[in-house]
Amino acid sequence: MVPTASLLMIVLNLVLGFAVPICLAWWMVRKYHVKWSTILIGAATIFVFALVLEALVHQVVLKGPHGAAIQGNVWYYALYGGLMAGLFEETGRFLAMKYLLKKEPSTALPGIAYGIGHGGAEMILVFGMTMISYLAMAVMVNAGQADTLLSQTPAEAQAQVSEQIDKLVTSKPGDYLLGLWERASALILQVSLSVLVWLAVRKGGRWLWLFPAAILLHAGVDAGTVLLSKSADMVVIELLVFAQALAVAALAWLLVRRACR
């Protein structure tokens, strides 16, 4: 049985996973009069570049002749995954901002709005949708239909589903708060990186270094998380990721102040 407290935490995560990005977007439009189109371009960009194009590259590389070597070595896998995330997402940001947002004002607001769309879509698609899956699975388990669920699952995915059922049954309610915390850190990071790339696009010249810097920062956070996951406690990992997200946010804030002098 999945504990009632865990079910409540899944529902809370589900609600916040959708509500936080939607409310942030609404607040930006209402208070700062940014365009909904700017936010939606951010959402569409992460879908195309991360969930479609990057996923296709993973299919080719990880199922190719060097795939086993990459996945079998945590350092290779962390470096590969981090660089791919940084390259695809930051390149997507750069191209969208340069060609789709060129009529936007040069203030920081469009960059922030884009980041809310980018990070908000990630929060909904990666976190919110996962919580829907968890909730449906937990309800079936508590209704005594775990065996039915497994029988309806393709043979190649049964081990993964069985593992997920075990995780739902044994996880503590507080474990779900770590997932919510991780998503909050990711959203802060996505908005901050969007501002850095926005400055690179709009200011150009000596500010262009912010584009490769954003790639490296993104890659570093992702790769570091993978490496730490093999040895460190999850609370420690989330503390470090949160600290990194705040550091990138502080950098973005300082650079915006300098750019707007």
C-alpha positions as CSV (number, residue, x, y, z in Angstrom):
1,M,0.0,0.0,0.0
2,V,1.1,3.5,-0.8
3,P,0.8,5.5,2.5
4,T,-2.0,8.2,2.6
5,A,0.6,10.9,3.5
6,S,2.6,10.0,0.4
7,L,-0.6,10.2,-1.7
8,L,-1.3,13.6,-0.4
9,M,2.3,14.7,-1.2
10,I,1.9,13.4,-4.7
11,V,-1.3,15.4,-5.1
12,L,0.4,18.5,-3.7
13,N,3.4,18.1,-6.1
14,L,0.9,17.6,-9.0
15,V,-1.0,20.8,-8.2
16,L,2.2,22.9,-7.6
17,G,3.9,21.4,-10.6
18,F,1.2,23.0,-12.8
19,A,0.2,26.0,-10.7
20,V,3.7,27.5,-10.1
21,P,4.7,28.1,-13.7
22,I,1.2,29.1,-14.8
23,C,0.8,31.6,-11.9
24,L,4.3,33.0,-12.5
25,A,3.5,33.5,-16.2
26,W,0.2,35.1,-15.4
27,W,1.9,37.4,-12.8
28,M,4.5,38.5,-15.3
29,V,1.9,39.3,-17.9
30,R,-0.4,41.1,-15.4
31,K,2.3,43.1,-13.5
32,Y,5.0,43.7,-16.1
33,H,2.9,43.5,-19.3
34,V,5.2,41.0,-21.0
35,K,3.7,39.1,-24.0
36,W,2.2,35.7,-23.6
37,S,3.9,34.9,-26.9
38,T,7.3,35.4,-25.3
39,I,6.5,32.9,-22.6
40,L,5.1,30.4,-25.1
41,I,8.2,30.7,-27.3
42,G,10.2,29.7,-24.3
43,A,8.0,26.7,-23.6
44,A,8.0,25.6,-27.3
45,T,11.8,25.9,-27.5
46,I,12.6,23.5,-24.6
47,F,10.1,21.1,-26.1
48,V,11.7,21.1,-29.5
49,F,15.4,21.3,-28.5
50,A,15.4,19.2,-25.3
51,L,12.5,16.7,-25.7
52,V,12.7,16.2,-29.4
53,L,16.2,17.0,-30.9
54,E,18.3,16.2,-27.9
55,A,16.3,13.0,-27.3
56,L,17.0,12.0,-30.9
57,V,20.7,12.5,-30.5
58,H,20.6,10.4,-27.3
59,Q,18.9,7.6,-29.3
60,V,21.7,7.6,-31.9
61,V,24.6,8.0,-29.5
62,L,23.6,5.8,-26.6
63,K,22.5,3.0,-28.9
64,G,25.5,3.4,-31.1
65,P,28.9,1.7,-30.8
66,H,30.1,3.9,-28.0
67,G,26.8,4.0,-26.0
68,A,27.7,1.1,-23.7
69,A,31.0,2.8,-22.8
70,I,29.4,6.1,-22.1
71,Q,26.7,4.6,-19.9
72,G,29.1,2.3,-18.2
73,N,31.3,5.0,-16.9
74,V,29.7,7.6,-14.6
75,W,32.3,10.3,-15.5
76,Y,31.6,9.8,-19.3
77,Y,27.9,9.7,-18.7
78,A,27.8,12.8,-16.5
79,L,30.0,14.8,-19.0
80,Y,28.0,13.6,-22.0
81,G,24.6,14.3,-20.4
82,G,25.6,17.7,-19.1
83,L,27.2,18.9,-22.3
84,M,24.2,17.7,-24.4
85,A,21.7,19.5,-22.1
86,G,23.8,22.7,-22.2
87,L,24.4,22.6,-25.9
88,F,20.8,21.9,-27.0
89,E,19.0,24.1,-24.5
90,E,21.3,27.1,-24.6
91,T,21.5,27.0,-28.4
92,G,17.7,26.8,-28.5
93,R,17.5,29.8,-26.2
94,F,20.0,31.7,-28.4
95,L,18.2,31.0,-31.7
96,A,14.7,31.7,-30.3
97,M,15.8,35.0,-28.8
98,K,17.7,36.1,-31.8
99,Y,15.1,35.3,-34.4
100,L,11.8,35.0,-32.7
101,L,12.1,37.7,-30.1
102,K,14.0,40.4,-32.1
103,K,11.1,42.9,-31.8
104,E,11.1,42.7,-28.0
105,P,12.5,45.6,-25.9
106,S,16.1,45.2,-24.7
107,T,15.2,45.3,-21.0
108,A,15.7,42.1,-19.0
109,L,11.9,41.4,-18.8
110,P,11.6,39.5,-22.1
111,G,14.5,37.3,-21.0
112,I,12.9,36.6,-17.7
113,A,9.5,35.9,-19.4
114,Y,11.2,33.5,-21.8
115,G,12.9,31.8,-18.9
116,I,9.6,31.3,-17.1
117,G,8.2,29.7,-20.3
118,H,11.3,27.5,-20.7
119,G,11.6,26.4,-17.1
120,G,7.9,26.4,-16.5
121,A,7.3,24.0,-19.4
122,E,10.1,21.8,-18.1
123,M,8.4,21.8,-14.7
124,I,5.0,20.8,-16.1
125,L,6.3,18.2,-18.6
126,V,9.0,16.6,-16.4
127,F,7.6,17.0,-12.9
128,G,3.8,17.6,-13.2
129,M,3.2,14.8,-15.7
130,T,5.4,12.5,-13.7
131,M,3.2,13.2,-10.7
132,I,0.1,12.3,-12.7
133,S,1.7,9.0,-13.6
134,Y,2.7,8.4,-9.9
135,L,-0.9,9.2,-8.7
136,A,-2.5,6.9,-11.2
137,M,-0.1,4.1,-10.3
138,A,-0.5,4.7,-6.5
139,V,-4.3,4.5,-6.8
140,M,-4.1,1.2,-8.7
141,V,-1.7,-0.2,-6.2
142,N,-4.0,0.8,-3.3
143,A,-6.9,-0.7,-5.1
144,G,-5.1,-4.1,-5.3
145,Q,-4.5,-3.8,-9.0
146,A,-0.7,-3.9,-9.0
147,D,-0.7,-7.2,-10.8
148,T,-3.1,-6.0,-13.4
149,L,-0.9,-2.9,-14.0
150,L,2.1,-5.1,-14.5
151,S,0.2,-7.5,-16.8
152,Q,-0.8,-4.6,-19.0
153,T,2.7,-3.3,-19.3
154,P,5.0,-4.3,-22.2
155,A,7.5,-7.0,-21.2
156,E,10.5,-4.8,-21.7
157,A,9.1,-2.2,-19.3
158,Q,7.8,-4.5,-16.5
159,A,11.0,-4.4,-14.5
160,Q,10.9,-0.6,-14.5
161,V,7.3,-0.4,-13.5
162,S,7.8,-3.0,-10.7
163,E,10.7,-0.9,-9.4
164,Q,8.5,2.2,-9.5
165,I,5.7,0.5,-7.6
166,D,8.3,-0.6,-4.9
167,K,9.5,3.0,-4.7
168,L,6.0,4.3,-4.3
169,V,5.3,1.9,-1.5
170,T,8.6,2.5,0.4
171,S,9.1,6.2,-0.1
172,K,8.6,8.6,2.8
173,P,6.3,11.6,2.3
174,G,9.3,13.9,2.8
175,D,11.0,12.4,-0.2
176,Y,8.5,14.1,-2.5
177,L,9.4,17.5,-1.0
178,L,12.9,16.9,-2.3
179,G,11.5,16.5,-5.8
180,L,9.6,19.8,-5.5
181,W,12.7,21.5,-4.1
182,E,14.7,20.2,-7.1
183,R,12.1,21.6,-9.5
184,A,12.2,25.0,-7.8
185,S,16.0,25.1,-8.1
186,A,15.7,24.1,-11.8
187,L,13.2,26.9,-12.5
188,I,15.5,29.5,-10.9
189,L,18.4,28.2,-12.9
190,Q,16.4,28.2,-16.2
191,V,15.3,31.8,-15.7
192,S,18.8,32.9,-14.8
193,L,20.4,31.2,-17.8
194,S,17.7,32.7,-20.0
195,V,18.7,36.2,-18.8
196,L,22.4,35.4,-19.5
197,V,21.7,34.3,-23.0
198,W,19.3,37.3,-23.5
199,L,22.1,39.7,-22.6
200,A,24.4,37.8,-25.0
201,V,21.9,38.2,-27.8
202,R,20.8,41.8,-27.2
203,K,24.1,43.3,-26.1
204,G,26.4,41.4,-28.5
205,G,30.1,42.2,-28.8
206,R,31.9,41.7,-25.5
207,W,28.7,40.3,-24.0
208,L,28.7,37.3,-26.4
209,W,30.8,35.3,-23.9
210,L,27.7,34.8,-21.9
211,F,26.3,32.3,-24.4
212,P,29.2,29.8,-24.1
213,A,29.2,30.6,-20.3
214,A,25.6,29.6,-20.1
215,I,26.3,26.3,-21.9
216,L,29.2,25.5,-19.4
217,L,27.1,26.5,-16.4
218,H,24.2,24.4,-17.4
219,A,26.5,21.4,-18.2
220,G,28.4,21.8,-14.9
221,V,25.2,21.7,-12.8
222,D,23.8,18.7,-14.6
223,A,27.0,16.8,-14.7
224,G,27.8,17.5,-11.0
225,T,24.3,16.3,-10.0
226,V,24.9,13.0,-11.8
227,L,28.3,12.5,-10.2
228,L,27.0,13.4,-6.7
229,S,24.0,11.1,-7.1
230,K,26.4,8.1,-6.9
231,S,27.8,9.0,-3.5
232,A,26.1,11.9,-1.7
233,D,22.8,12.1,0.2
234,M,19.9,13.6,-1.7
235,V,19.5,16.5,0.8
236,V,23.1,17.4,0.2
237,I,22.7,17.2,-3.5
238,E,19.6,19.5,-3.5
239,L,21.4,21.9,-1.2
240,L,24.3,22.2,-3.6
241,V,22.0,22.5,-6.7
242,F,20.0,25.2,-5.0
243,A,23.1,27.1,-4.0
244,Q,24.4,26.8,-7.7
245,A,21.0,28.1,-9.0
246,L,21.1,31.1,-6.6
247,A,24.7,31.8,-7.6
248,V,23.8,31.9,-11.3
249,A,20.7,34.0,-10.4
250,A,23.0,36.5,-8.6
251,L,25.4,36.6,-11.6
252,A,22.5,37.3,-13.9
253,W,21.2,40.1,-11.6
254,L,24.6,41.7,-11.4
255,L,25.1,41.6,-15.1
256,V,21.7,43.0,-15.8
257,R,22.5,45.9,-13.5
258,R,25.8,46.5,-15.3
259,A,24.2,46.3,-18.7
260,C,21.5,48.7,-17.9
261,R,23.7,51.5,-16.6
